[in-house]
């Protein structure tokens, strides 16, 4: 498992992954900038304050609140944006690790969109709960890691498996190997929990889980 993680780390530095990183970062920052402009204008338009001091305080409070809110959204938005490139990333990994002719098939467009939205919603939900748990000392970090390990391990493994199997077969396989997939998810949770690295989560998780799926599918290694 650690060998697969190290290989995935190395691969996200290669040109195909860097290209996706640049595109996803650019689109993520653009979306967040548009959200900032829109939310800032909306917030200030809802409360009319004529007093200069109160207006300054409101402007500062609004800006600070938006910074926190958008920082919370960086992870989910980057996952949403990168999700549109995830099939290409998986195919690139498979070309490197599978025998000739054993590359998976692209996930159907409707299913891919559903997975992408689910990835982003899972990320937003987990991070929102983790934000609330900051008020509960002693369990916040543990709850954050366990929730991320389960959810992200499950979602990214399901994606990797669905490129070779039906959704039902992928789900059966995920349930059969749940302990191993959960342990793999803990490594993804480390990315999610690290500022800066969390932007690389989709790329690392894809490269990592494609390899985990291969290790759990010896029949796919046969020529």
N, C-alpha and C positions, 0 to 999 in steps of 0.2 A: 504493500500500500504506500509506504513512504517512497519507494522507488518510483511509483506512478506519480506521486505528488511532485517529486523533484524533476521528473521528466516534463510534467505539465508546466512547472515554473520556468524551466528552460525554454519551452516552446512558446510561451506567451511573449518572449522577447524576440521571436523571429519576425521577419518582415510581414508575412500575412496577418499575424496577430497585431503587430504594431499599426498596420494600416487600419484595421478595425478599431483599435484603440483611439487613433487620431480622429476618425470619423465620429465615433460614439461620444468622445469628449467634446468635440465641436458642437454636435447636435444637442448634447446635454446642457452645455453652457448657454447655447442659444435659447433653448426652451426655458431654462431657469431665468435668464435675463428678461425674456418676454413675460414670464410669470411675475417677476419682481416689479416690472413697470406697471403691469395691469393691476396687481394687488395693491401696490403703493397708491396708485391713483384712486382706486376704489375705496380704500380705507380712509384716505384723507377727504374724499368727497362725501362720505357718510356722516362725518362729524364736522360741522362748521364752527370754527373757533376764531373770534375776532381779536382776542387778546394776544399780543405778540409772544409773551412768555409761554402762555398755555399752548399756543400753536407750535412753538419750538419744542416744548416737552412732548406734545403729541407726535410731531414729526420724528423725534428721536426714538420714542417708544415704538412707533410703527416700524421704523427701520430696523431696530433691534429685534423685534418680533419676527419680521420677515427674514432676517439673517438666520435665526434659529430654525424657522419653518423650512426655508429652502435648503439649509444644511441637512436637515432631516430627509429632504426629498432627493438629495444627490444620488444616494444609493439606488432607490427604486427607479428614478428616472434613467440612470445609466443602464440599469438592467432592462428597462423597457426599450431603450434605443438599441442596445447591443443585441437584443433578442431578434431583431430583423436580420442580423448577420450570423446568427448562431449555427444555422445549417451549413454555411460555408466553412465555418471554423471546425465543425465536427467532421466534415468531409476531408479537410486538410489533415486533421489528426489521424483519421482512418487510413488515408493514403500512406501515412508513415508507418503505422503499426500493424496493419492487416496485410495478408497475402494478396497478390494481384487478383482482382475480380471479386473480392469480398467486401467491397465498400458498401455502406448502407444506402438506403434510398432517402431522398428528402422527405421530411414530414409534410403532408398535405397542407396547402396554404391556410385553410380554415383552422386546422389543428395547430399549426405553428403560431397563428395569431392568438389563439386561445391560450397556448402555453406561455407565450410572451406576456400577455396580460396577467396570467396567473402568477408568473415569476415576479412581476412588478408589484402585484397586490400582496403577495406573500411577504415580499421584502418590506413594503410599507406597513403591513400589519404587525410584523415581528418587531420592527424598529419602533413603532408607536407603543407597543406593549412594553418594550425595553425602556422607553423614555418614561413611561409611567412607573416602572419598577425602580427607577432611580430613587424614588421616594421611600423604597423599602430596603433598607440596608441588610446585607447578608444574603439575599436571594437574587438580587438584580442581575449580577454577572452570571451566576449559575443558570438562572432561567433564560437569559439571553442566549448563552451558548447552546443549551440543550434544545431550545426552540429552533434556533437557526440550523443546528446540526440535523434535526429531524426533517424540517421543512425543505431546506435547500438540498440536502442529500436526496430526499425523495423526488423532488422536482427535476433535478438535473440528471439523476439516474433514469427516471422515466423518459426524459428526452433522448438520452443516449440509446436506451433499449428500443424505443419506438422506431428508430431508424432501421432496425432489423426485424422487429416483431410487431404483431398487432398490439393495440392498446391493452387488451385483456391479457395477452401473454406477458407483456412488459410489467403489468401490475402484479401478476402472479409471481414473476421472477423477483420483483422488488420485495414482496412480502416474504418470499422464501429466504432471501439474503438480507433481511432487514438489519440484523446486528452489524454486519460488515458495512452496509451502506450508511448506517448511523455513524460508525466510526469514521468513515470517509467524510461524512457531513461535518464532523467536528473540525476537520482541517479547513473546510470551506468557511465554517463559522469564524475561524481565526482571521480569514480575509475580511469577512463582513465587519468584524469588530475593530479592524485597524484603519484609522483615517488615512485616506490616500489609497491604500491597497484595496479598500472596498470598491473602488472604481474598476478594479481588475477582476472582481469576483466572477462576472459572467464568463470571461475568457478562461480563467483558471479552472472554474467549475466544469466548463465544457470539456477542456483538454483532460482534466483529471477523471471525470466520470466516464468519458469514452474509453479510457484505459481500464477503469474499474470494471466496466461492462465486459470488455474483452477478457479480463482475467477470470470473470465468472462465466464465460461462454467459451470453453475450450473447443467446442465444435466449429466456431468461427475462425479458429487459428489454423484449421486444416486447409491445405491448398485445394 
